[in-house]
Amino acid sequence: MLNKDLKLSAEIFSAEIKQKPTRDGYGEGLVKAGENNKNVVALCADLTESTRAEAFSKKFPERFFQVGVAEQNLATIAAGLGVTGKIPFISSYATFSPGRNWEQIRTTIAYNDSNVKVAGHHAGISVGPDGATHQAVEDIATMRVMANMRVIVPCDMIEGRKATLAAAKIVGPFYLRFGREKSPVFTTDATPFMVGRAETLWTTKKPEVAIIGCGSLVYNALLAAKALADEDIDVLVINSHTIKPLDEKTIVAAAKKCGAVVTVEEHQVMGGLGGAVAEVLAKHAPTPMEFIGMQDTFGQSGKPSELYETYGMGVKDIIAAVKRVIVRKV
């Protein structure tokens, strides 16, 4: 059943549930962060409207910098601002930032522990028709391996806003990952959010599997949990929005309680959330696992809903993974 303590949306399983892209949360959070702190500045690489930096640019034009199609410059300029007292947010498509400027982020931002927040937009295959070249499915892996870097993948628009505001208040580099496609808004303003703390959204007394997800696919995990309950299969659903630092305590406890784990992410299964969870469990609680995500392949053009099904990230795929890992556990 849903964890009532988390005060999730009353319409969570309704056909009328509100849908907005997580990138909208970034836009709202960025403006609010700017209102809260005059040191917040924003930079963009010629994608102001798409990355939702437009509202900030209009409200605080003197604190907005349009760098143009030059992602390496985007990172290095922000690095300088970040070590001189400013709180820079940089935004572009994730395939370009951190995709194209990874070395500059590493050397000028992370290495110097500069207070820069990297917002990677249009991440995952849900970019849809733009195709494989614009579908960032490696960015969680490449950013979480970077020293000093925190990595957050919000599950919906409201959590995207909260993550942006939290990043503005915490000193040090952040990578925030956002999607383009509309997705269900199932948390509320009252739902708890803390960097580094995973939240158990669906809980039962005797769960057989812990489903650990991040990003908008957490909603698919909840739909799968509801369907599994109808088959008398009890699971936990954990929203691990913070990939780094990972909430090791919650994840290890869930693995020990359930004895099996399924990870769910819109990313390559290697190196992302699944890899991070596997590393922790290998050390503290070896556990049978299944991995939902991109299986060592590139995407293709198509509708987001079609691509989720094509690449095994749909509700039925999560249900099948739960049943497979139960068999392995036995």
Legacy VTK file of the C-alpha trace (Angstrom):
# vtk DataFile Version 3.0
C-alpha trace
ASCII
DATASET POLYDATA
POINTS 330 float
0.000 0.000 0.000
1.049 3.613 -0.432
3.091 5.102 2.383
0.612 7.603 3.842
3.350 9.392 5.752
4.747 10.700 2.459
1.534 12.562 1.579
1.474 11.571 -2.082
-1.103 12.839 -4.557
-4.682 11.722 -3.910
-5.054 11.187 -7.677
-1.959 8.985 -7.911
-3.720 6.088 -9.654
-6.409 8.156 -11.334
-6.642 8.627 -15.078
-6.885 12.365 -14.341
-3.499 12.570 -12.627
-1.700 15.770 -13.585
1.222 15.354 -15.983
4.138 17.760 -16.392
7.767 17.307 -17.453
10.372 17.271 -14.693
12.144 20.127 -16.499
9.262 22.404 -15.442
10.329 21.815 -11.871
13.802 23.050 -12.727
12.406 26.265 -14.202
10.224 26.955 -11.169
12.952 26.022 -8.713
15.536 28.175 -10.453
13.366 31.292 -10.217
12.588 30.593 -6.567
16.281 30.008 -5.807
17.041 33.338 -7.472
14.471 35.053 -5.305
15.925 33.461 -2.185
19.572 34.255 -2.910
20.972 37.092 -5.027
24.119 35.032 -5.706
22.195 32.509 -7.824
23.018 33.004 -11.499
22.067 30.996 -14.573
23.887 30.165 -17.787
22.537 28.428 -20.859
23.883 27.065 -24.141
21.301 28.444 -26.591
18.467 26.290 -25.218
16.840 28.735 -22.820
13.210 27.829 -23.517
13.761 24.074 -23.798
15.635 23.889 -20.493
13.123 26.187 -18.778
15.792 28.771 -17.914
13.716 31.348 -19.769
11.686 32.490 -16.756
14.888 33.169 -14.792
16.409 35.071 -17.719
13.379 37.380 -17.866
13.116 37.979 -14.135
16.858 38.375 -13.501
18.384 39.474 -16.842
21.471 40.882 -15.108
22.126 37.427 -13.568
21.630 35.404 -16.751
24.368 34.587 -19.266
23.664 33.231 -22.751
26.825 31.392 -23.753
25.585 30.101 -27.094
26.385 26.721 -28.634
29.607 26.338 -26.657
29.123 23.818 -23.858
32.816 23.736 -22.907
32.698 27.487 -22.315
29.436 27.026 -20.424
31.202 24.818 -17.880
34.404 26.806 -17.540
32.701 30.197 -17.134
30.434 28.692 -14.483
33.446 27.171 -12.710
34.973 30.631 -12.338
31.724 32.057 -11.016
31.366 29.135 -8.623
34.689 29.735 -6.877
34.068 33.470 -6.437
30.890 33.346 -4.373
28.203 32.878 -7.023
25.873 29.881 -7.300
25.788 29.108 -11.037
23.228 26.803 -12.654
24.120 25.688 -16.167
21.598 24.053 -18.472
21.663 22.278 -21.810
20.570 18.927 -23.224
22.238 16.124 -21.280
23.850 14.775 -24.448
25.691 18.112 -24.712
26.176 18.911 -21.027
27.590 16.737 -19.498
27.961 14.793 -22.749
30.077 17.217 -24.767
31.806 19.062 -21.916
32.520 16.218 -19.503
36.241 16.990 -19.344
35.636 20.662 -18.557
33.134 19.721 -15.854
35.661 17.294 -14.395
38.686 19.586 -14.469
37.252 23.046 -13.853
34.181 22.266 -11.738
34.619 18.975 -9.867
38.397 19.088 -9.410
38.155 22.613 -7.990
35.018 21.722 -6.003
33.362 24.745 -7.618
29.814 25.492 -6.493
28.231 24.757 -9.901
24.926 22.999 -10.525
24.840 21.144 -13.862
21.296 20.629 -15.164
21.148 17.958 -17.859
17.854 18.192 -19.752
16.001 15.944 -22.211
17.725 12.929 -20.648
16.776 9.316 -21.334
14.953 7.748 -24.268
11.753 9.688 -23.521
13.156 12.480 -25.710
11.468 10.228 -28.252
11.549 11.344 -31.913
14.913 13.110 -31.514
16.508 9.675 -31.638
19.660 8.065 -30.271
21.969 11.047 -30.757
19.864 13.123 -28.354
18.912 10.368 -25.899
21.370 10.601 -23.012
21.425 7.155 -21.416
24.986 7.219 -20.062
25.038 10.469 -18.090
24.273 9.116 -14.602
27.222 6.741 -14.919
29.679 9.330 -16.189
28.709 11.900 -13.576
28.479 9.705 -10.499
32.020 8.446 -11.025
33.294 12.017 -10.781
34.794 12.999 -7.422
32.949 15.739 -5.477
29.859 15.401 -7.699
26.369 14.780 -6.279
23.794 13.237 -8.648
20.021 13.640 -8.363
17.282 12.292 -10.664
13.856 13.701 -9.649
10.821 11.445 -10.012
8.380 14.184 -11.032
7.995 17.919 -11.582
7.483 18.804 -7.926
10.517 16.825 -6.858
12.441 18.528 -9.673
11.646 21.884 -8.110
12.673 20.669 -4.664
15.928 19.221 -5.976
16.819 22.505 -7.686
16.164 24.480 -4.516
18.136 22.007 -2.411
21.115 22.155 -4.765
21.168 25.947 -4.475
21.530 25.686 -0.695
24.244 22.997 -0.560
27.776 24.071 -1.428
29.510 21.973 -4.075
28.957 20.493 -7.554
25.628 18.881 -8.435
24.288 17.041 -11.455
20.504 17.340 -11.802
18.842 15.185 -14.467
15.573 16.242 -16.114
13.274 14.864 -18.817
11.390 16.536 -21.656
8.274 14.377 -21.817
5.303 14.982 -19.547
5.104 12.451 -16.731
2.718 11.894 -13.801
3.032 14.327 -10.877
2.435 11.994 -7.948
4.273 13.751 -5.123
3.015 16.923 -3.461
4.517 19.996 -1.851
4.138 18.178 1.471
6.029 15.048 0.354
9.401 14.895 2.138
12.558 15.425 0.105
16.127 15.367 1.343
19.325 15.032 -0.674
20.869 11.649 0.102
17.738 10.072 1.580
15.637 7.543 -0.341
11.909 7.354 0.366
9.803 4.188 0.532
6.650 5.010 -1.441
4.936 1.609 -1.327
5.259 -0.623 1.704
3.925 -3.971 2.953
4.490 -6.085 6.054
6.171 -9.024 4.308
7.605 -7.785 0.991
9.284 -10.309 -1.290
11.141 -7.819 -3.507
12.404 -4.255 -3.188
11.899 -2.216 -6.366
14.354 0.692 -6.320
13.856 3.357 -8.960
14.726 6.890 -9.978
13.226 9.445 -12.336
9.796 9.276 -13.914
9.916 5.461 -14.129
9.290 5.369 -10.380
5.647 5.837 -11.343
5.772 2.684 -13.472
7.204 0.898 -10.435
4.196 2.009 -8.385
1.795 0.784 -11.057
3.646 -2.534 -11.069
3.416 -2.772 -7.265
-0.344 -2.189 -7.402
-0.768 -4.890 -10.057
1.463 -7.324 -8.152
-0.604 -6.805 -5.006
-3.616 -8.118 -6.923
-1.599 -11.310 -7.455
-0.690 -11.493 -3.747
2.916 -10.555 -4.424
4.091 -7.958 -1.943
6.894 -5.529 -2.759
8.513 -2.327 -1.564
8.910 0.632 -3.936
11.768 2.981 -3.093
12.368 6.338 -4.761
16.157 6.649 -4.810
16.241 10.126 -6.329
19.767 10.694 -5.041
22.161 8.409 -6.891
25.145 9.957 -5.185
25.445 10.037 -2.229
23.349 6.880 -2.264
21.183 6.119 0.770
23.070 2.950 1.599
21.289 2.404 4.927
17.812 2.293 3.375
18.898 0.155 0.429
20.793 -2.410 2.504
17.904 -2.657 4.967
15.428 -3.200 2.114
17.612 -5.883 0.532
17.950 -7.748 3.828
14.218 -7.503 4.494
13.122 -8.638 1.033
15.972 -10.856 -0.110
15.680 -9.646 -3.708
15.974 -6.343 -5.568
14.851 -4.883 -8.921
16.287 -1.547 -10.039
14.394 0.688 -12.479
15.921 3.575 -14.450
15.746 5.312 -17.834
19.459 4.783 -18.384
21.951 2.088 -19.246
21.760 -0.664 -16.632
25.549 -0.537 -16.375
26.930 2.221 -14.199
23.705 3.982 -13.302
21.361 3.442 -10.361
21.482 -0.320 -10.842
25.264 -0.330 -10.791
25.355 1.883 -7.696
22.916 -0.376 -5.827
24.788 -3.521 -6.897
28.077 -2.070 -5.616
26.592 -1.350 -2.195
24.889 -4.727 -1.898
27.981 -6.624 -3.052
29.793 -5.079 -0.112
27.129 -5.212 2.598
24.345 -7.636 1.629
24.786 -9.772 -1.560
21.296 -10.066 -3.016
19.704 -11.480 -6.207
18.992 -8.574 -8.557
17.264 -7.756 -11.823
17.925 -4.551 -13.770
15.307 -2.572 -15.708
16.799 -0.038 -18.123
18.672 0.161 -21.400
20.395 -3.174 -21.962
23.690 -2.121 -23.580
22.019 -0.597 -26.625
21.234 2.782 -28.145
17.682 4.048 -28.557
15.790 5.031 -31.695
13.150 7.519 -32.779
9.617 6.931 -31.561
6.951 7.954 -29.097
8.208 7.814 -25.488
5.523 5.298 -24.495
6.496 3.052 -27.399
10.187 3.285 -26.541
9.570 2.349 -22.909
7.887 -0.832 -24.090
10.429 -1.543 -26.826
13.344 -1.326 -24.417
11.755 -3.207 -21.538
10.885 -0.374 -19.163
7.114 -0.741 -19.106
4.946 -1.845 -16.188
4.723 -5.402 -17.512
8.507 -5.570 -17.732
8.896 -4.544 -14.091
6.321 -7.155 -13.083
8.189 -9.826 -15.053
11.498 -8.817 -13.455
9.965 -9.108 -9.978
8.740 -12.616 -10.734
12.120 -13.644 -12.172
14.044 -12.453 -9.152
11.623 -14.222 -6.786
12.394 -17.481 -8.575
16.119 -16.814 -8.288
15.743 -16.021 -4.601
14.013 -19.334 -3.950
LINES 1 331
330 0 1 2 3 4 5 6 7 8 9 10 11 12 13 14 15 16 17 18 19 20 21 22 23 24 25 26 27 28 29 30 31 32 33 34 35 36 37 38 39 40 41 42 43 44 45 46 47 48 49 50 51 52 53 54 55 56 57 58 59 60 61 62 63 64 65 66 67 68 69 70 71 72 73 74 75 76 77 78 79 80 81 82 83 84 85 86 87 88 89 90 91 92 93 94 95 96 97 98 99 100 101 102 103 104 105 106 107 108 109 110 111 112 113 114 115 116 117 118 119 120 121 122 123 124 125 126 127 128 129 130 131 132 133 134 135 136 137 138 139 140 141 142 143 144 145 146 147 148 149 150 151 152 153 154 155 156 157 158 159 160 161 162 163 164 165 166 167 168 169 170 171 172 173 174 175 176 177 178 179 180 181 182 183 184 185 186 187 188 189 190 191 192 193 194 195 196 197 198 199 200 201 202 203 204 205 206 207 208 209 210 211 212 213 214 215 216 217 218 219 220 221 222 223 224 225 226 227 228 229 230 231 232 233 234 235 236 237 238 239 240 241 242 243 244 245 246 247 248 249 250 251 252 253 254 255 256 257 258 259 260 261 262 263 264 265 266 267 268 269 270 271 272 273 274 275 276 277 278 279 280 281 282 283 284 285 286 287 288 289 290 291 292 293 294 295 296 297 298 299 300 301 302 303 304 305 306 307 308 309 310 311 312 313 314 315 316 317 318 319 320 321 322 323 324 325 326 327 328 329
